[in-house]
Amino acid sequence: MTTRARRPQRRNQVLSREQIIDTAVGMLDAGGESALTIRALTERLSTGSGAIYHHVGTRDELLDTATETVIGAALAARPAGAAATPGDEVRVVALALFDAIAAHRWLATRLTLQIIRNPFGPVTVGIFERIGGQMGALGVPRASWFDAASTLVHYVLGAVSQNARIEGDTSGIDPVGDRDELFDATSRAWQELDPETYPFMHAVVGQMREHDDREQFLTGIAVILDGLTHLR
């Protein structure tokens, strides 16, 4: 008697676009971009590829949508309390972007691609509007709004991307331990430099080893905001 191969069991409930995106984000978080294929996604959701293409399009379109979803949530962050200053608004959204990339290690690359390839898309426009919208309230002259907002946006994107690379997408290795090993090795290398040739590096080696990434990030935001308030 012959037996038939069992087909994957299909879900009975209606599959939503939100379910697909949430599942895709989870797969990206767990294994990076290489883990997210249409085949793997259909198996995870017990559905067919037609349903995926119908709701979110191709894999590249799904990656863009996942990026837009995570960044959109970060841009929705608002300061606590009614007496928030323009600086508070900038700090909150900047830190939300920082934390989003720390939580989703695949996001830094996708965010950069979105801004380069789609400067009129919801990610780029959303970030510039959320940060740039505070320039007038900060007292920045209107003629300098774009330059001032771009300075902040470039700092935020550069800092969060650097942090993502430092912490790394290290398969099977504890990210915190890997970060500590990197800073241990760096501090030892800096200490071996000639102190007469590199006096600054010797002066800050302890600070580098013990610094907190989020606090350093916020210090940079504070420095830029202070400078913007003095633009004339």
PLY file of the C-alpha trace (Angstrom):
ply
format ascii 1.0
element vertex 232
property float x
property float y
property float z
element edge 231
property int vertex1
property int vertex2
end_header
0.00 0.00 0.00
1.39 3.37 -0.98
1.38 6.34 1.35
1.15 9.98 0.38
3.58 12.55 1.69
1.90 14.81 4.20
1.48 18.39 3.06
2.23 21.22 5.44
-0.85 22.05 7.45
-2.37 25.35 6.40
-3.85 27.79 8.88
-7.63 28.12 8.95
-7.79 31.70 10.19
-7.36 34.65 7.87
-3.76 35.83 7.65
-3.30 39.58 8.14
-0.62 41.91 6.87
0.27 42.77 10.47
0.86 39.09 11.31
3.22 38.74 8.37
5.20 41.84 9.32
5.41 40.88 13.01
6.61 37.39 12.11
9.15 38.79 9.65
10.54 41.17 12.29
10.86 38.28 14.73
12.75 36.20 12.17
15.06 39.13 11.38
15.73 39.65 15.08
16.53 35.98 15.57
18.72 35.35 12.54
19.36 38.53 10.57
18.46 39.14 6.94
19.66 35.73 5.79
17.02 34.08 7.97
14.15 35.87 6.24
13.18 34.12 3.03
9.71 33.81 1.55
9.94 30.03 1.91
10.91 30.22 5.59
8.17 32.76 6.21
5.48 30.64 4.56
6.55 27.64 6.63
6.48 29.69 9.82
2.99 31.01 9.05
1.67 27.76 7.53
0.54 29.56 4.40
1.40 29.84 0.73
3.72 32.29 -0.97
0.75 33.83 -2.76
-0.60 35.16 0.53
2.76 36.75 1.34
3.05 38.44 -2.05
-0.55 39.60 -1.86
-0.12 41.33 1.51
3.46 42.65 1.43
4.94 42.05 -2.04
8.45 40.77 -2.65
11.10 40.01 -0.03
12.75 43.41 -0.60
9.40 45.12 -0.16
8.83 43.14 3.02
12.24 44.25 4.36
11.34 47.87 3.60
7.98 47.47 5.31
9.56 45.86 8.38
11.98 48.79 8.56
9.17 51.32 8.22
7.19 49.56 10.94
10.01 49.54 13.51
11.13 53.09 12.72
7.54 54.33 12.75
7.12 53.01 16.28
10.31 54.78 17.38
9.21 58.06 15.80
5.95 57.88 17.74
7.82 58.26 21.05
6.89 61.38 23.00
8.36 62.98 26.14
6.55 62.30 29.41
4.73 65.30 30.87
3.14 68.35 29.34
6.09 70.72 29.83
8.40 69.12 27.27
10.90 71.44 25.62
12.01 71.26 21.96
15.25 69.73 23.21
13.27 67.06 25.05
11.44 66.22 21.82
14.71 65.76 19.95
16.32 63.71 22.72
13.34 61.37 23.05
13.09 60.53 19.36
16.88 60.26 18.99
17.08 57.84 21.91
14.11 55.87 20.56
15.98 55.40 17.27
19.12 54.43 19.19
17.23 51.83 21.24
15.40 50.47 18.18
18.67 49.69 16.42
20.14 48.20 19.59
17.09 45.91 19.82
16.95 45.04 16.09
20.50 44.42 14.88
19.49 44.13 11.23
17.95 47.60 11.27
21.04 49.82 10.85
21.79 48.55 7.35
18.16 48.66 6.23
17.72 52.17 7.64
20.76 53.42 5.73
19.51 51.82 2.51
16.08 53.37 2.95
17.50 56.87 3.35
19.88 56.51 0.38
17.47 54.79 -2.01
14.22 56.41 -0.97
14.77 59.96 0.32
11.09 60.75 -0.26
9.84 57.63 1.54
8.16 57.44 4.96
11.35 56.58 6.88
13.45 59.50 5.62
10.57 61.98 5.68
9.45 60.81 9.12
12.88 61.21 10.71
13.51 64.64 9.21
10.03 65.91 10.08
10.18 64.64 13.66
13.61 66.18 14.32
13.48 69.12 11.93
10.10 70.17 13.25
11.81 71.41 16.41
14.29 73.74 14.69
12.07 76.83 14.86
11.25 76.26 18.52
14.98 75.90 19.26
15.55 79.36 17.84
17.41 78.22 14.73
17.08 80.81 11.92
14.78 79.53 9.16
17.57 79.79 6.58
19.56 77.25 8.63
16.77 74.76 9.36
17.86 72.17 6.79
21.55 72.32 7.72
20.73 72.15 11.44
18.28 69.26 11.07
20.69 67.41 8.78
23.47 67.76 11.35
21.29 66.15 14.00
20.00 63.42 11.69
23.49 62.56 10.46
24.78 62.38 14.02
21.90 60.15 15.12
22.26 57.76 12.18
26.05 57.63 12.44
26.02 57.03 16.17
23.35 54.33 16.14
24.98 52.53 13.21
28.37 52.59 14.95
26.81 51.19 18.09
25.17 48.41 16.11
28.52 47.47 14.55
30.27 47.50 17.93
27.72 45.19 19.50
27.66 43.14 16.33
25.49 40.36 14.99
27.60 37.65 16.60
26.12 34.21 16.06
26.34 32.12 19.20
28.27 34.75 21.16
26.90 36.88 23.97
26.81 40.45 22.56
27.63 42.02 25.94
30.62 39.75 26.45
31.81 40.40 22.91
31.61 44.16 23.51
33.61 43.83 26.72
36.27 41.79 24.95
36.54 44.44 22.25
37.00 47.27 24.74
39.48 45.22 26.81
41.60 44.62 23.73
41.30 48.25 22.64
42.27 49.63 26.04
45.33 47.36 26.19
46.38 48.49 22.71
45.94 52.18 23.61
47.96 51.75 26.79
50.84 50.33 24.75
51.01 53.48 22.60
53.86 55.92 23.17
52.47 58.39 25.77
54.51 61.26 24.37
53.16 60.75 20.86
49.59 59.92 21.95
48.94 61.81 25.20
45.20 62.15 24.55
44.71 58.42 23.98
46.42 57.67 27.28
44.32 60.30 29.06
40.97 58.84 27.94
41.70 55.11 27.87
39.88 54.58 31.18
36.89 56.60 30.03
36.68 54.60 26.81
36.73 51.31 28.69
33.98 52.27 31.14
31.74 54.52 29.02
28.01 53.92 28.55
26.90 54.04 24.90
23.51 55.60 25.58
24.93 58.29 27.86
27.64 59.09 25.33
24.98 59.32 22.63
22.92 61.76 24.69
26.03 63.84 25.39
26.50 64.24 21.65
22.87 65.32 21.23
23.32 67.88 24.03
26.46 69.31 22.42
24.73 69.70 19.04
21.57 71.22 20.55
23.65 73.72 22.48
25.46 74.69 19.29
22.21 75.05 17.32
20.78 77.50 19.84
23.72 79.83 19.09
23.25 79.87 15.30
22.59 83.33 13.92
0 1
1 2
2 3
3 4
4 5
5 6
6 7
7 8
8 9
9 10
10 11
11 12
12 13
13 14
14 15
15 16
16 17
17 18
18 19
19 20
20 21
21 22
22 23
23 24
24 25
25 26
26 27
27 28
28 29
29 30
30 31
31 32
32 33
33 34
34 35
35 36
36 37
37 38
38 39
39 40
40 41
41 42
42 43
43 44
44 45
45 46
46 47
47 48
48 49
49 50
50 51
51 52
52 53
53 54
54 55
55 56
56 57
57 58
58 59
59 60
60 61
61 62
62 63
63 64
64 65
65 66
66 67
67 68
68 69
69 70
70 71
71 72
72 73
73 74
74 75
75 76
76 77
77 78
78 79
79 80
80 81
81 82
82 83
83 84
84 85
85 86
86 87
87 88
88 89
89 90
90 91
91 92
92 93
93 94
94 95
95 96
96 97
97 98
98 99
99 100
100 101
101 102
102 103
103 104
104 105
105 106
106 107
107 108
108 109
109 110
110 111
111 112
112 113
113 114
114 115
115 116
116 117
117 118
118 119
119 120
120 121
121 122
122 123
123 124
124 125
125 126
126 127
127 128
128 129
129 130
130 131
131 132
132 133
133 134
134 135
135 136
136 137
137 138
138 139
139 140
140 141
141 142
142 143
143 144
144 145
145 146
146 147
147 148
148 149
149 150
150 151
151 152
152 153
153 154
154 155
155 156
156 157
157 158
158 159
159 160
160 161
161 162
162 163
163 164
164 165
165 166
166 167
167 168
168 169
169 170
170 171
171 172
172 173
173 174
174 175
175 176
176 177
177 178
178 179
179 180
180 181
181 182
182 183
183 184
184 185
185 186
186 187
187 188
188 189
189 190
190 191
191 192
192 193
193 194
194 195
195 196
196 197
197 198
198 199
199 200
200 201
201 202
202 203
203 204
204 205
205 206
206 207
207 208
208 209
209 210
210 211
211 212
212 213
213 214
214 215
215 216
216 217
217 218
218 219
219 220
220 221
221 222
222 223
223 224
224 225
225 226
226 227
227 228
228 229
229 230
230 231
